[in-house]
Amino acid sequence: MLLTNPCVFAAGDTYQIFVPVKKESVMWIKIGDECYFDESNGVLRSLSKVHKITVPMKALDEAKKYTVCNTEIKGRRKAYFNKMYKTQEYEYDFRPVEGDEIRAYHIADAHNSVEEPIKAAETFGDIDFLILNGDVIEDSSNPTKFMNIYEICSRLTKGEKPSVFSRGNHDLRGNYAEKFADYTPTHQGNTYYSFRLGNIWGILLDCGEDKDDDHAEYGFTVACHVFRERQTDFLKNIIENKESEYEAEGVKHRLVISHNAFVHRYQPPFDIEQDIFVEWSKLLRENVKPEVMICGHAHELNIYYPENSEWNTNGSICPVVIGSTIDKKKPVYFAGCGYVFNDENIEIVFTDSNGETLRKEQLHLENKSS
């Protein structure tokens, strides 16, 4: 039995579908006549209670429906002659991102809260895709916390719409942090990648932790410096292959998604990796030329424009929207950010868990038809 609706995450040219289940089982997904299995080198996975199945984006976009096939194992998995229950099938319609006007909602920094982020998103209204941008959980000390990610995604997309996922700094903390990538989307094993949804192209960059690797808080359990260096090479590779990335046919909007707004130099001890972050900003500004950068981390609702040199201390790229804030005092309060993309502008809409629309602002898009 499924614990939530499937969560369909875009990563590269694939969708990675995550399905939590109650009991040990094997799983596959049918799209048309093709079956895509949750397998490891030919062995169907059953130990984890969260199944992860990668399917071609093109196949699911064209079919607009898929079937989750789940077979529970009787007792425990054995070396020989396993006994299985009857396969259960769950059919889902799928709505790929299409059209000239696209609506998305951004949730970051939920820190284990579920109901309040969902209410804030529902205040914004119908969406075409969901953005989960780090620190959705408080930490990775227990794999049961990952259920909060699936619960939010399940209830807002109902397994019928895609989502985009970016890791936050709190996600690197705890006993299961090294397993985080098993429970969330990656591309070629990396938590940074590009994606394409309709006419929107985006790149996810993962800043890792927010202090130096040798900070006492981590106790020598992170190696984020070399991890960030790899992303510099990744970004350069994206630029070298721009014709199949942000300059591909049909791309109208270019996004940068990062939990931490690396264009801003924070106060010590958070003023890390200036050389790397300045280089990322320069590469994006001079080559990718994104329309908006979508961030969380700072627990605020704000838009910072490129001309604000006092804030864009690592080099301005484009307008930066920091779109999440939370107050954990009872009753818990959360506010997030909705986006409406069209040919003329991007509308930014801040909404909260009290059902209020807090602010609307339009980013006019240069070189767009009027």
Wavefront OBJ file of the C-alpha trace (Angstrom):
o trace
v 0.000 0.000 0.000
v 1.228 3.495 -0.888
v 1.760 5.969 1.959
v 1.398 9.054 -0.265
v 0.780 9.886 -3.876
v 3.880 9.553 -6.045
v 6.214 12.552 -6.148
v 7.424 13.284 -9.679
v 10.657 15.296 -9.698
v 12.301 16.771 -12.802
v 16.049 16.140 -13.088
v 17.907 16.562 -16.367
v 15.849 14.951 -19.127
v 14.174 12.512 -16.721
v 11.507 12.367 -14.070
v 12.445 10.611 -10.847
v 9.343 9.244 -9.183
v 9.446 8.618 -5.424
v 6.802 6.441 -3.792
v 6.833 5.653 -0.045
v 5.163 2.366 0.939
v 4.022 0.729 4.182
v 5.639 -2.665 3.764
v 8.573 -4.327 2.047
v 7.776 -4.568 -1.646
v 9.087 -4.343 -5.179
v 7.838 -1.692 -7.587
v 7.776 -0.637 -11.214
v 5.998 1.986 -13.283
v 4.196 1.404 -16.553
v 4.051 4.115 -19.191
v 2.241 2.781 -22.209
v 3.789 -0.603 -22.991
v 7.083 0.137 -21.222
v 7.954 -0.842 -17.662
v 10.518 1.051 -15.586
v 11.739 -0.792 -12.495
v 13.129 0.251 -9.149
v 16.205 -1.907 -9.551
v 19.887 -2.015 -8.744
v 21.916 -3.708 -11.472
v 19.070 -6.075 -12.262
v 17.948 -6.684 -8.669
v 14.548 -5.276 -7.715
v 14.935 -3.132 -4.606
v 12.793 -3.921 -1.558
v 14.771 -2.974 1.558
v 13.902 0.721 1.447
v 10.328 1.785 2.133
v 10.754 4.585 -0.394
v 10.901 3.492 -4.024
v 12.738 5.615 -6.593
v 12.108 5.045 -10.286
v 13.595 7.052 -13.150
v 11.573 7.436 -16.348
v 12.260 9.399 -19.549
v 10.667 12.837 -19.349
v 9.611 12.660 -22.995
v 7.760 9.364 -22.488
v 5.677 10.581 -19.542
v 5.001 14.004 -21.087
v 3.614 12.338 -24.195
v 1.621 9.613 -22.428
v 0.146 11.985 -19.803
v -0.542 9.015 -17.536
v 1.324 6.291 -15.660
v 0.632 3.264 -13.476
v 2.434 2.443 -10.231
v 2.748 -1.338 -9.790
v 3.544 -2.486 -6.256
v 4.021 -6.084 -5.085
v 4.423 -6.770 -1.378
v 6.621 -9.607 -0.200
v 5.063 -12.211 2.103
v 7.182 -12.311 5.230
v 10.817 -11.409 4.615
v 12.726 -11.537 1.363
v 14.514 -14.868 1.000
v 17.324 -16.221 -1.107
v 14.989 -18.735 -2.795
v 11.284 -19.035 -3.616
v 9.920 -15.733 -2.355
v 6.185 -15.560 -1.785
v 4.485 -12.435 -3.112
v 1.060 -10.879 -2.695
v -1.011 -9.882 -5.698
v 0.359 -6.845 -7.524
v -1.567 -3.658 -6.785
v -1.866 -1.082 -9.560
v -2.487 2.639 -9.047
v -3.218 4.773 -12.101
v -2.368 8.471 -12.256
v -3.018 11.130 -14.845
v -0.053 13.417 -15.442
v -0.091 17.046 -16.486
v 3.204 18.122 -18.079
v 4.109 21.791 -17.978
v 2.719 23.363 -21.129
v 1.429 26.680 -22.435
v 2.600 30.281 -22.384
v 1.489 31.041 -18.822
v 3.002 28.817 -16.140
v 2.322 28.902 -12.406
v 4.711 27.569 -9.758
v 4.954 27.738 -5.974
v 8.140 27.869 -3.911
v 8.535 26.299 -0.459
v 11.786 26.397 1.507
v 12.675 26.380 5.202
v 9.585 24.514 6.348
v 11.765 22.851 9.028
v 9.430 19.864 9.505
v 6.189 21.866 9.242
v 3.725 20.387 6.757
v 0.255 21.873 7.147
v 1.358 25.515 7.111
v 3.414 25.380 3.876
v 0.540 23.542 2.206
v -1.920 26.241 3.328
v 0.363 28.978 2.001
v 0.589 27.235 -1.374
v -3.169 26.725 -1.490
v -3.601 30.463 -0.907
v -1.710 31.049 -4.162
v -3.978 28.603 -6.004
v -3.497 26.134 -8.833
v 0.064 25.413 -9.937
v 1.775 23.737 -12.867
v 4.803 22.687 -10.828
v 6.148 22.851 -7.280
v 9.569 24.073 -6.128
v 10.959 22.596 -2.888
v 14.105 24.554 -2.134
v 15.895 23.122 0.882
v 15.409 22.726 4.621
v 11.955 21.269 4.124
v 13.018 19.073 7.051
v 14.874 20.237 10.154
v 17.747 17.784 9.667
v 18.512 14.290 8.377
v 18.837 12.568 11.736
v 16.018 10.110 10.992
v 14.694 8.842 7.640
v 11.113 9.256 8.845
v 11.628 13.015 8.480
v 11.887 12.576 4.715
v 8.177 11.754 4.786
v 7.501 15.470 5.277
v 8.960 16.117 1.827
v 6.720 13.501 0.221
v 3.648 14.597 2.170
v 3.921 18.222 1.015
v 4.637 17.196 -2.551
v 1.886 14.553 -2.574
v -0.845 16.857 -1.343
v 0.036 19.776 -3.603
v 0.656 17.802 -6.815
v -1.445 14.654 -6.175
v 1.029 12.705 -8.293
v -0.238 14.548 -11.366
v 2.244 17.433 -11.654
v 6.037 17.707 -11.589
v 8.201 19.184 -8.849
v 11.750 20.506 -8.608
v 13.904 19.807 -5.558
v 16.972 21.620 -4.218
v 18.914 20.677 -1.080
v 19.411 23.049 1.860
v 22.172 23.309 4.463
v 20.128 21.676 7.256
v 19.675 18.656 4.990
v 23.399 17.939 5.390
v 23.054 17.416 9.147
v 22.319 14.206 10.990
v 22.964 10.484 10.889
v 21.163 9.976 7.560
v 22.631 13.006 5.765
v 24.917 10.707 3.779
v 21.798 8.859 2.589
v 19.913 12.035 1.660
v 20.510 11.527 -2.056
v 18.794 8.110 -1.835
v 15.575 9.788 -0.735
v 15.592 12.826 -3.043
v 16.207 13.453 -6.740
v 19.713 13.591 -8.183
v 21.185 13.570 -11.656
v 24.116 11.220 -12.214
v 24.291 11.022 -8.426
v 24.613 14.791 -7.978
v 22.337 17.157 -6.061
v 23.015 19.873 -8.650
v 21.674 19.701 -12.198
v 19.653 21.474 -14.857
v 16.033 20.786 -15.741
v 13.461 21.700 -18.354
v 9.716 22.070 -17.742
v 7.784 23.391 -20.728
v 9.373 26.656 -21.866
v 11.239 27.021 -18.558
v 14.892 26.014 -18.228
v 16.483 26.020 -14.803
v 19.714 25.202 -13.032
v 19.984 24.028 -9.423
v 23.180 24.876 -7.554
v 23.849 23.383 -4.125
v 25.908 25.561 -1.767
v 26.114 22.795 0.822
v 26.705 23.968 4.387
v 26.733 27.653 5.323
v 30.015 27.760 7.282
v 33.550 26.528 6.567
v 34.122 22.776 6.585
v 36.288 22.936 9.705
v 33.676 24.736 11.792
v 33.166 23.056 15.172
v 29.435 22.719 14.528
v 30.091 20.033 11.924
v 32.766 18.116 13.789
v 34.653 17.238 10.580
v 31.672 15.554 8.923
v 31.441 17.644 5.711
v 33.661 18.295 2.685
v 31.685 21.000 0.928
v 34.629 22.958 -0.506
v 35.573 20.296 -3.046
v 31.856 19.714 -3.647
v 31.467 23.378 -4.650
v 34.564 23.206 -6.846
v 32.936 20.372 -8.799
v 29.941 22.601 -9.393
v 32.147 25.240 -10.984
v 33.186 22.628 -13.559
v 29.540 21.576 -13.933
v 28.491 25.177 -14.612
v 31.245 25.608 -17.208
v 30.080 22.391 -18.898
v 26.509 23.705 -19.014
v 27.783 26.832 -20.768
v 29.811 24.778 -23.256
v 26.658 22.839 -24.122
v 24.312 25.839 -24.138
v 22.573 24.759 -27.368
v 21.089 21.771 -25.571
v 20.576 23.669 -22.319
v 19.436 27.274 -21.876
v 19.620 28.085 -25.607
v 17.646 24.990 -26.650
v 14.649 25.431 -28.908
v 11.548 26.615 -27.093
v 13.259 27.970 -23.977
v 11.668 31.278 -22.947
v 12.582 31.522 -19.262
v 15.853 30.851 -17.452
v 15.938 30.278 -13.695
v 18.598 29.764 -11.046
v 17.443 27.866 -7.969
v 19.663 27.735 -4.900
v 18.721 27.415 -1.259
v 21.419 29.913 -0.312
v 21.624 33.209 -2.226
v 25.341 32.961 -3.012
v 25.384 36.404 -4.674
v 25.217 37.883 -1.162
v 28.123 37.902 1.269
v 26.768 37.184 4.730
v 28.340 38.201 8.027
v 30.944 35.895 9.670
v 31.026 32.941 10.092
v 28.724 32.651 7.066
v 30.969 34.657 4.688
v 32.381 31.574 2.986
v 33.757 30.656 -0.460
v 33.930 34.172 -1.876
v 36.171 33.170 -4.792
v 33.860 30.345 -5.832
v 30.622 32.279 -5.374
v 31.986 35.310 -7.265
v 32.964 32.996 -10.122
v 29.522 31.343 -10.181
v 27.896 34.780 -10.299
v 30.150 35.925 -13.134
v 29.584 32.776 -15.199
v 25.818 33.031 -14.819
v 25.672 36.776 -15.467
v 27.853 36.756 -18.572
v 26.607 33.517 -20.143
v 23.324 32.088 -18.862
v 21.711 35.496 -18.182
v 18.848 34.170 -16.031
v 15.650 36.140 -15.445
v 15.286 35.353 -11.764
v 17.150 33.586 -8.953
v 14.943 31.712 -6.481
v 16.262 31.276 -2.935
v 15.361 30.547 0.677
v 17.679 30.173 3.692
v 17.425 33.746 5.024
v 13.860 33.302 6.338
v 12.518 36.445 4.708
v 10.261 37.635 1.885
v 12.213 40.017 -0.316
v 13.235 40.870 -3.863
v 16.772 42.154 -4.385
v 17.475 43.818 -7.731
v 20.838 43.843 -9.548
v 21.365 47.564 -8.954
v 21.421 46.919 -5.201
v 25.203 46.636 -5.044
v 25.241 46.722 -1.232
v 23.337 43.421 -1.186
v 24.735 41.771 -4.340
v 28.218 41.769 -2.850
v 29.418 38.732 -4.824
v 28.243 40.131 -8.157
v 24.708 40.700 -9.358
v 23.094 38.234 -11.758
v 19.406 39.118 -11.958
v 16.582 39.832 -9.499
v 16.926 37.529 -6.472
v 13.724 36.447 -4.736
v 14.055 35.096 -1.206
v 10.667 33.512 -0.763
v 10.130 31.739 2.557
v 9.767 32.570 6.204
v 8.559 30.632 9.225
v 7.644 31.249 12.853
v 7.620 27.990 14.817
v 5.815 29.468 17.827
v 2.296 28.106 18.250
v 0.355 28.549 16.064
v 3.042 27.897 13.442
v 3.179 30.512 10.679
v 4.647 30.037 7.191
v 4.868 32.209 4.087
v 6.121 31.199 0.649
v 6.206 32.538 -2.875
v 4.179 31.959 -6.026
v 5.375 32.648 -9.566
v 3.429 33.326 -12.748
v 5.570 33.166 -15.889
v 4.353 34.633 -19.190
v 5.850 36.300 -22.258
v 5.893 39.802 -20.795
v 6.762 39.379 -17.134
v 7.158 37.200 -14.093
v 4.669 37.938 -11.354
v 5.919 37.357 -7.809
v 3.205 36.627 -5.216
v 3.998 36.181 -1.513
v 1.277 34.243 0.367
v 0.967 32.818 3.852
v -0.627 30.062 5.913
v -3.335 32.438 7.167
v -4.790 32.656 3.681
v -3.392 36.119 3.026
v -1.743 37.448 -0.124
v 1.012 39.641 1.308
v 2.540 41.264 -1.753
v 2.542 41.148 -5.544
v 5.252 42.466 -7.822
v 6.024 42.082 -11.507
v 9.473 41.554 -13.009
v 9.398 43.017 -16.504
v 11.301 40.850 -18.961
v 13.615 42.662 -21.310
v 13.724 41.728 -24.995
v 10.262 40.152 -24.758
v 7.416 40.921 -27.089
v 5.026 43.560 -25.752
l 1 2 3 4 5 6 7 8 9 10 11 12 13 14 15 16 17 18 19 20 21 22 23 24 25 26 27 28 29 30 31 32 33 34 35 36 37 38 39 40 41 42 43 44 45 46 47 48 49 50 51 52 53 54 55 56 57 58 59 60 61 62 63 64 65 66 67 68 69 70 71 72 73 74 75 76 77 78 79 80 81 82 83 84 85 86 87 88 89 90 91 92 93 94 95 96 97 98 99 100 101 102 103 104 105 106 107 108 109 110 111 112 113 114 115 116 117 118 119 120 121 122 123 124 125 126 127 128 129 130 131 132 133 134 135 136 137 138 139 140 141 142 143 144 145 146 147 148 149 150 151 152 153 154 155 156 157 158 159 160 161 162 163 164 165 166 167 168 169 170 171 172 173 174 175 176 177 178 179 180 181 182 183 184 185 186 187 188 189 190 191 192 193 194 195 196 197 198 199 200 201 202 203 204 205 206 207 208 209 210 211 212 213 214 215 216 217 218 219 220 221 222 223 224 225 226 227 228 229 230 231 232 233 234 235 236 237 238 239 240 241 242 243 244 245 246 247 248 249 250 251 252 253 254 255 256 257 258 259 260 261 262 263 264 265 266 267 268 269 270 271 272 273 274 275 276 277 278 279 280 281 282 283 284 285 286 287 288 289 290 291 292 293 294 295 296 297 298 299 300 301 302 303 304 305 306 307 308 309 310 311 312 313 314 315 316 317 318 319 320 321 322 323 324 325 326 327 328 329 330 331 332 333 334 335 336 337 338 339 340 341 342 343 344 345 346 347 348 349 350 351 352 353 354 355 356 357 358 359 360 361 362 363 364 365 366 367 368 369 370
